[in-house]
Each structure stands twice: as structure tokens, then as C-alpha cells.
Amino acid sequence: MFLDCGRKPEYLMSLHRLFQLSSVLRSALTLTLRRNIGMSAVVFNKAKELDPVQKLFLDKIRDYSSKSKAAGGIVDAGPSYQKNMSEEVAKLQRLFGGGDLTKFPDFKFPEAKLEEGAK
């Protein structure tokens, strides 16, 4: 038996430290496992063959991308599309005062003139 002097015996303090250390290790291990499982899921999905619908979708996007690069713009745009586009651009230029509508506007904010007041 031990005398109660307001202190815990050494083996109880050691046991308490071990439990604290085990909870820290457990949380670190849990975080590491979550990250590894997440990464392995991504690698596994890349390694397996795509779903046929996904593959068809990606093939169509790649095909359209190559056609639009070759055409230099919209694919299969006929004369009616070009006519409508030019009419809409002219309408927007009339409404907003002209300028190049294909370019992002250049904003300029002048410095405010501050006057020192009388003290």
C-alpha cells in the first residue's frame, strides 16, 4: 500500500502518460490512413478503365476541342450564325458606347485629392 500525500503513484502517472500518448498516436494514425486511402482511391480510379459513358463524353469533348482549334472559333458556324453575331455586337456597341467588346475593359481609378483641414 502507498501513502496518500496528495500525489499519484509513479505507475499511475506513467499509465496516464501512456494513454495520452496513445490518443495522440491514434489521431495521427487516423489522419495518415485517411490521406493514404484518399490517394489510393484516386490512383485506383486512374488505373482502371473508364466507364463507357464517361469515355464517350471525354472523346466528344476532345473531338470538339480539336475541331474548334482547327476552325479558329465556333465549330460548324454557318453564315446565319455570323450574321446574328455581328447584329448583336452592333447592338451592344450602340448601347454601351462602342469600343472593343472582345477585350476586357481597362479600368483607371485616379488618386483622390485629400486636403488637410485646419486644426
Secondary structure, 3 states (H helix, E strand, C coil): CCCCCCCCCHHHHHHHHHHHHHHHHHHHHHHHHHHHHHHHHHHHHHHCCCCHHHHHHHHHHHHHHHHHHHHCCCCCCCHHHHHHHHHHHHHHHHHHCCCCCCCCCCCCCCCCCCCCCCC
